[in-house]
Amino acid sequence: MTVRVQFLGSGNAFSDGGRANAAIHVTAPGVSLLLDCGGSALPAIKKHVDCESIDAIAVTHLHGDHFGGIAYFAIEQHFGGRKRELVVGGPPSLEARLRAAEQALYPDFFGPIALAYPFRTVVLGERPTRLGGADVTALPVRHVRLAEPHGLRVAVGGKLIAYSGDARWSEHLVPVARSADLFICEASYWSGEDPAHISYEQLMAHREELGAKRIVLTHLGATTLEHLDEVALEYAVDGTLIDV
């Protein structure tokens, strides 16, 4: 089975290079799963995908450039006529943070008005959760503790897609990436160490430890974009589509 992965949004929190916030669409027969839905992702999603075709969203952590677009997505689907359930999976505080975001953005809608379709959240963890037709596992990574970060492993039709979310280099990235047919990894910086993000040079130094068959970079920051002609790995731009 061929699994299609489309990077609808490939940018960092600051949209360096004019890129949209994180949103990665994984599809296969019976599978339509969005990995992250950042605050600026909805226009990028609608440029490439019928929103109603997305069955579920898996969130890597609770920073706005990774989950901040869900309220916009939810309200768009209400007025767009959606009737099918939408399921959103992520860290333990996901539901509370979504409710807070909804009340900050549209208190006159969320609460007073019932969504036109079923909406529910689930907590992802080390045991696989069926989400959007795929089996999704969440493993801890090191980023910003209050964002409750984890990396994702998405099993679809005998293929394994792994995604770092946001993470600094640590040994925790190894079980996220291990044996993946595709490892989607952030590269916020070109070089150096950062307490929250991995750099391209760090990733290359640990590449063999990860054990992934293929690596594609995303979440590229300004310093990484300045060195694109030196990047030895594949990297995504908004709209990049690959088959696994």
C-alpha positions as a Markdown table, in Angstrom:
| # | Residue | x | y | z |
|---|---|---|---|---|
| 1 | Met | 0.0 | 0.0 | 0.0 |
| 2 | Thr | 1.2 | 3.5 | -0.9 |
| 3 | Val | 1.0 | 6.1 | 1.9 |
| 4 | Arg | 0.9 | 9.7 | 0.7 |
| 5 | Val | 2.3 | 12.4 | 2.9 |
| 6 | Gln | 1.7 | 16.1 | 2.0 |
| 7 | Phe | 3.3 | 19.0 | 3.9 |
| 8 | Leu | 0.5 | 21.5 | 3.8 |
| 9 | Gly | 2.4 | 23.8 | 6.3 |
| 10 | Ser | 6.1 | 23.3 | 6.7 |
| 11 | Gly | 7.1 | 26.5 | 8.7 |
| 12 | Asn | 8.2 | 27.3 | 12.2 |
| 13 | Ala | 6.4 | 29.4 | 14.7 |
| 14 | Phe | 7.6 | 32.6 | 12.9 |
| 15 | Ser | 6.6 | 31.4 | 9.4 |
| 16 | Asp | 10.2 | 32.0 | 8.2 |
| 17 | Gly | 10.4 | 31.9 | 4.5 |
| 18 | Gly | 6.7 | 32.7 | 4.2 |
| 19 | Arg | 5.8 | 29.1 | 5.2 |
| 20 | Ala | 2.5 | 28.2 | 7.0 |
| 21 | Asn | 2.5 | 26.7 | 10.4 |
| 22 | Ala | 2.8 | 22.9 | 10.9 |
| 23 | Ala | 0.2 | 20.7 | 9.1 |
| 24 | Ile | 1.0 | 17.4 | 7.5 |
| 25 | His | -1.6 | 15.3 | 5.8 |
| 26 | Val | -1.2 | 11.4 | 5.8 |
| 27 | Thr | -3.5 | 9.5 | 3.5 |
| 28 | Ala | -4.0 | 6.0 | 2.2 |
| 29 | Pro | -7.1 | 3.9 | 1.5 |
| 30 | Gly | -9.4 | 4.4 | 4.5 |
| 31 | Val | -6.9 | 6.9 | 6.1 |
| 32 | Ser | -7.0 | 10.7 | 6.4 |
| 33 | Leu | -5.1 | 12.0 | 9.3 |
| 34 | Leu | -3.6 | 15.5 | 9.8 |
| 35 | Leu | -0.5 | 15.8 | 11.9 |
| 36 | Asp | -0.6 | 19.1 | 13.8 |
| 37 | Cys | -2.8 | 22.1 | 12.8 |
| 38 | Gly | -0.9 | 25.3 | 13.5 |
| 39 | Gly | -2.4 | 28.7 | 13.9 |
| 40 | Ser | -1.8 | 29.8 | 10.3 |
| 41 | Ala | -2.5 | 26.4 | 8.8 |
| 42 | Leu | -6.1 | 26.6 | 7.6 |
| 43 | Pro | -5.4 | 28.6 | 4.4 |
| 44 | Ala | -2.6 | 26.1 | 3.5 |
| 45 | Ile | -4.9 | 23.2 | 4.2 |
| 46 | Lys | -7.7 | 24.5 | 2.1 |
| 47 | Lys | -5.3 | 25.2 | -0.8 |
| 48 | His | -4.6 | 21.5 | -1.1 |
| 49 | Val | -7.2 | 19.5 | 0.7 |
| 50 | Asp | -11.0 | 19.3 | 1.2 |
| 51 | Cys | -11.2 | 19.9 | 4.9 |
| 52 | Glu | -14.2 | 17.6 | 5.3 |
| 53 | Ser | -12.0 | 14.7 | 4.0 |
| 54 | Ile | -9.9 | 14.9 | 7.2 |
| 55 | Asp | -11.1 | 12.4 | 9.7 |
| 56 | Ala | -8.8 | 13.2 | 12.6 |
| 57 | Ile | -5.9 | 15.4 | 13.8 |
| 58 | Ala | -2.9 | 14.2 | 15.9 |
| 59 | Val | -1.2 | 17.0 | 17.8 |
| 60 | Thr | 2.5 | 16.7 | 18.9 |
| 61 | His | 2.4 | 19.4 | 21.5 |
| 62 | Leu | 0.5 | 22.4 | 22.9 |
| 63 | His | 2.2 | 25.4 | 21.2 |
| 64 | Gly | 0.1 | 27.6 | 19.0 |
| 65 | Asp | 2.0 | 26.9 | 15.8 |
| 66 | His | 1.1 | 23.2 | 16.2 |
| 67 | Phe | -2.4 | 23.2 | 17.6 |
| 68 | Gly | -3.6 | 26.8 | 17.4 |
| 69 | Gly | -5.5 | 26.3 | 14.1 |
| 70 | Ile | -7.9 | 23.6 | 15.4 |
| 71 | Ala | -10.5 | 26.2 | 16.6 |
| 72 | Tyr | -10.5 | 27.8 | 13.1 |
| 73 | Phe | -10.7 | 24.3 | 11.5 |
| 74 | Ala | -13.6 | 23.3 | 13.8 |
| 75 | Ile | -15.6 | 26.5 | 13.1 |
| 76 | Glu | -14.9 | 26.3 | 9.4 |
| 77 | Gln | -16.3 | 22.8 | 9.3 |
| 78 | His | -19.4 | 23.8 | 11.2 |
| 79 | Phe | -20.3 | 26.4 | 8.6 |
| 80 | Gly | -19.0 | 24.2 | 5.8 |
| 81 | Gly | -21.7 | 21.6 | 6.6 |
| 82 | Arg | -19.7 | 18.8 | 8.1 |
| 83 | Lys | -21.7 | 16.0 | 9.7 |
| 84 | Arg | -19.1 | 13.3 | 10.3 |
| 85 | Glu | -17.2 | 13.1 | 13.6 |
| 86 | Leu | -13.9 | 14.9 | 14.0 |
| 87 | Val | -11.4 | 13.4 | 16.5 |
| 88 | Val | -8.4 | 15.2 | 17.8 |
| 89 | Gly | -5.7 | 13.4 | 19.7 |
| 90 | Gly | -2.8 | 14.8 | 21.6 |
| 91 | Pro | -1.3 | 15.4 | 25.1 |
| 92 | Pro | -3.2 | 15.1 | 28.4 |
| 93 | Ser | -4.1 | 18.9 | 28.5 |
| 94 | Leu | -5.3 | 19.0 | 24.9 |
| 95 | Glu | -9.0 | 19.3 | 25.7 |
| 96 | Ala | -8.5 | 22.0 | 28.3 |
| 97 | Arg | -6.2 | 24.0 | 26.1 |
| 98 | Leu | -8.6 | 23.7 | 23.2 |
| 99 | Arg | -11.5 | 25.0 | 25.3 |
| 100 | Ala | -9.4 | 27.9 | 26.5 |
| 101 | Ala | -8.4 | 28.8 | 22.9 |
| 102 | Glu | -12.0 | 28.6 | 21.7 |
| 103 | Gln | -13.1 | 31.0 | 24.5 |
| 104 | Ala | -10.3 | 33.4 | 23.7 |
| 105 | Leu | -11.1 | 33.4 | 20.0 |
| 106 | Tyr | -14.9 | 32.9 | 19.6 |
| 107 | Pro | -16.7 | 33.0 | 23.0 |
| 108 | Asp | -19.9 | 33.9 | 21.2 |
| 109 | Phe | -19.7 | 30.7 | 19.2 |
| 110 | Phe | -18.1 | 27.9 | 21.2 |
| 111 | Gly | -20.5 | 27.1 | 24.0 |
| 112 | Pro | -23.6 | 29.1 | 23.0 |
| 113 | Ile | -23.7 | 27.2 | 19.7 |
| 114 | Ala | -23.5 | 23.5 | 19.4 |
| 115 | Leu | -21.2 | 22.2 | 16.6 |
| 116 | Ala | -23.1 | 20.7 | 13.7 |
| 117 | Tyr | -21.0 | 17.5 | 13.9 |
| 118 | Pro | -19.6 | 15.3 | 16.7 |
| 119 | Phe | -16.2 | 16.5 | 18.1 |
| 120 | Arg | -14.1 | 14.7 | 20.6 |
| 121 | Thr | -10.6 | 14.5 | 22.0 |
| 122 | Val | -8.5 | 11.5 | 23.0 |
| 123 | Val | -5.2 | 11.4 | 24.8 |
| 124 | Leu | -2.3 | 9.7 | 22.9 |
| 125 | Gly | 0.3 | 7.6 | 24.6 |
| 126 | Glu | 2.6 | 4.7 | 24.2 |
| 127 | Arg | -0.2 | 2.2 | 23.4 |
| 128 | Pro | -1.5 | 2.6 | 19.8 |
| 129 | Thr | -4.7 | 4.7 | 19.4 |
| 130 | Arg | -6.8 | 4.3 | 16.3 |
| 131 | Leu | -7.1 | 7.7 | 14.8 |
| 132 | Gly | -8.1 | 8.7 | 11.3 |
| 133 | Gly | -7.8 | 5.1 | 10.1 |
| 134 | Ala | -4.2 | 4.8 | 11.4 |
| 135 | Asp | -2.6 | 3.5 | 14.6 |
| 136 | Val | -0.9 | 6.3 | 16.4 |
| 137 | Thr | 1.6 | 6.1 | 19.2 |
| 138 | Ala | 3.0 | 9.0 | 21.1 |
| 139 | Leu | 6.5 | 8.9 | 22.7 |
| 140 | Pro | 8.0 | 11.6 | 24.9 |
| 141 | Val | 10.6 | 14.0 | 23.5 |
| 142 | Arg | 12.4 | 16.9 | 25.0 |
| 143 | His | 11.1 | 20.4 | 24.1 |
| 144 | Val | 9.3 | 22.8 | 26.4 |
| 145 | Arg | 7.8 | 20.9 | 29.3 |
| 146 | Leu | 4.6 | 22.9 | 29.7 |
| 147 | Ala | 3.7 | 22.2 | 26.0 |
| 148 | Glu | 3.6 | 18.4 | 26.9 |
| 149 | Pro | 5.7 | 17.4 | 23.8 |
| 150 | His | 5.7 | 14.0 | 22.2 |
| 151 | Gly | 6.8 | 12.5 | 18.9 |
| 152 | Leu | 4.4 | 10.5 | 16.9 |
| 153 | Arg | 4.6 | 7.1 | 15.2 |
| 154 | Val | 1.8 | 6.5 | 12.7 |
| 155 | Ala | 1.3 | 3.0 | 11.4 |
| 156 | Val | -0.6 | 2.8 | 8.1 |
| 157 | Gly | -0.9 | -0.3 | 5.8 |
| 158 | Gly | 2.4 | -1.8 | 6.9 |
| 159 | Lys | 4.3 | 1.5 | 6.7 |
| 160 | Leu | 5.5 | 3.6 | 9.6 |
| 161 | Ile | 5.6 | 7.4 | 9.5 |
| 162 | Ala | 7.5 | 9.0 | 12.4 |
| 163 | Tyr | 7.3 | 12.7 | 13.3 |
| 164 | Ser | 9.5 | 14.5 | 15.8 |
| 165 | Gly | 7.2 | 17.4 | 16.4 |
| 166 | Asp | 9.3 | 20.0 | 18.1 |
| 167 | Ala | 12.2 | 18.5 | 20.0 |
| 168 | Arg | 15.8 | 19.3 | 21.0 |
| 169 | Trp | 18.3 | 16.5 | 20.4 |
| 170 | Ser | 18.1 | 13.8 | 23.1 |
| 171 | Glu | 18.1 | 10.0 | 23.2 |
| 172 | His | 14.3 | 10.2 | 23.3 |
| 173 | Leu | 14.3 | 10.8 | 19.5 |
| 174 | Val | 15.7 | 7.4 | 18.8 |
| 175 | Pro | 12.7 | 5.3 | 19.7 |
| 176 | Val | 10.5 | 7.8 | 17.8 |
| 177 | Ala | 12.4 | 7.4 | 14.6 |
| 178 | Arg | 13.6 | 3.8 | 14.9 |
| 179 | Ser | 12.8 | 1.7 | 11.8 |
| 180 | Ala | 10.5 | 4.3 | 10.4 |
| 181 | Asp | 9.9 | 4.2 | 6.6 |
| 182 | Leu | 9.8 | 8.0 | 6.9 |
| 183 | Phe | 11.0 | 10.2 | 9.7 |
| 184 | Ile | 9.7 | 13.8 | 9.6 |
| 185 | Cys | 12.1 | 15.8 | 11.7 |
| 186 | Glu | 12.3 | 19.5 | 12.6 |
| 187 | Ala | 15.4 | 21.5 | 11.8 |
| 188 | Ser | 14.7 | 24.9 | 13.3 |
| 189 | Tyr | 18.3 | 25.9 | 13.3 |
| 190 | Trp | 21.3 | 25.3 | 11.1 |
| 191 | Ser | 23.9 | 24.7 | 13.9 |
| 192 | Gly | 24.5 | 25.0 | 17.6 |
| 193 | Glu | 22.5 | 23.7 | 20.6 |
| 194 | Asp | 19.2 | 25.0 | 21.7 |
| 195 | Pro | 17.1 | 24.1 | 24.8 |
| 196 | Ala | 14.0 | 23.4 | 22.7 |
| 197 | His | 14.9 | 22.6 | 19.1 |
| 198 | Ile | 17.3 | 20.4 | 17.1 |
| 199 | Ser | 19.7 | 21.9 | 14.6 |
| 200 | Tyr | 20.5 | 20.4 | 11.2 |
| 201 | Glu | 24.1 | 19.8 | 12.2 |
| 202 | Gln | 23.0 | 18.0 | 15.4 |
| 203 | Leu | 20.6 | 15.8 | 13.4 |
| 204 | Met | 23.4 | 14.9 | 10.9 |
| 205 | Ala | 25.7 | 14.0 | 13.7 |
| 206 | His | 23.1 | 11.6 | 15.1 |
| 207 | Arg | 21.6 | 10.4 | 11.8 |
| 208 | Glu | 22.8 | 6.8 | 12.1 |
| 209 | Glu | 21.5 | 6.4 | 15.6 |
| 210 | Leu | 18.0 | 7.2 | 14.5 |
| 211 | Gly | 17.7 | 4.1 | 12.3 |
| 212 | Ala | 15.1 | 5.7 | 10.0 |
| 213 | Lys | 15.0 | 4.6 | 6.3 |
| 214 | Arg | 14.2 | 8.1 | 5.1 |
| 215 | Ile | 14.3 | 11.5 | 6.7 |
| 216 | Val | 12.5 | 14.7 | 5.5 |
| 217 | Leu | 13.1 | 18.0 | 7.2 |
| 218 | Thr | 10.4 | 20.4 | 8.2 |
| 219 | His | 9.9 | 23.4 | 10.6 |
| 220 | Leu | 12.8 | 25.1 | 8.9 |
| 221 | Gly | 13.9 | 28.4 | 10.6 |
| 222 | Ala | 15.7 | 31.3 | 9.1 |
| 223 | Thr | 19.3 | 30.0 | 9.6 |
| 224 | Thr | 18.5 | 26.7 | 8.1 |
| 225 | Leu | 16.8 | 28.3 | 5.1 |
| 226 | Glu | 20.0 | 30.3 | 4.6 |
| 227 | His | 21.9 | 27.1 | 4.1 |
| 228 | Leu | 19.5 | 25.1 | 1.9 |
| 229 | Asp | 22.1 | 24.6 | -0.8 |
| 230 | Glu | 24.2 | 22.7 | 1.8 |
| 231 | Val | 21.4 | 20.4 | 3.1 |
| 232 | Ala | 22.1 | 16.8 | 2.3 |
| 233 | Leu | 18.7 | 15.5 | 3.3 |
| 234 | Glu | 15.3 | 16.0 | 1.7 |
| 235 | Tyr | 13.3 | 19.0 | 3.0 |
| 236 | Ala | 9.7 | 20.0 | 2.7 |
| 237 | Val | 8.1 | 23.2 | 1.4 |
| 238 | Asp | 4.4 | 24.0 | 1.7 |
| 239 | Gly | 2.7 | 21.6 | -0.7 |
| 240 | Thr | 5.4 | 19.0 | -0.9 |
| 241 | Leu | 3.9 | 15.6 | -1.6 |
| 242 | Ile | 5.7 | 12.3 | -1.2 |
| 243 | Asp | 4.8 | 8.7 | -1.4 |
| 244 | Val | 6.0 | 6.1 | 1.1 |
